[in-house]
Amino acid sequence: MLWGAIVGRLFASLFLFGSAYLIWYKKDLTFIAGYDEKKFKGDKDRLARAYVIFCLASGILTVILPFALEFIGSYAGALCGIWITVGVVVLAFNSQSLNKGSWF
């Protein structure tokens, strides 16, 4: 069971690392959900940096999660879920604040 989880999480984390690479180094902001070049008036570098940090942290957490579940228990899964949820909320508010206060 552990090997299947490791392989599945490795592919998921590789996707997150690949997304981070495309967003930051290639400046391909179309990978950001809801991003519209015409409507966004803020700093694109800061937006890309925020999403890359979240993708990298989530990718590292995704790689570590099967081992944490095996050795620590279900509390590790709960902490991972809380981290991702709080991260998404903070990222949503951060991206809106970078858009010069425009909510719509």
FENBEL-V291338 format. One record per run of one state. SS is the DSSP state (@ for helix, = for strand, . for the rest). FROM is the first residue (numbers start at 0). LEN is the number of residues. If there is no record, write none. Layout:
ss=(SS SS)
from=(FROM FROM)
len=(LEN LEN)
This chain:
ss=(. @ . @ . @ . @ .)
from=(0 1 24 28 31 43 71 73 98)
len=(1 23 4 3 12 28 2 25 6)
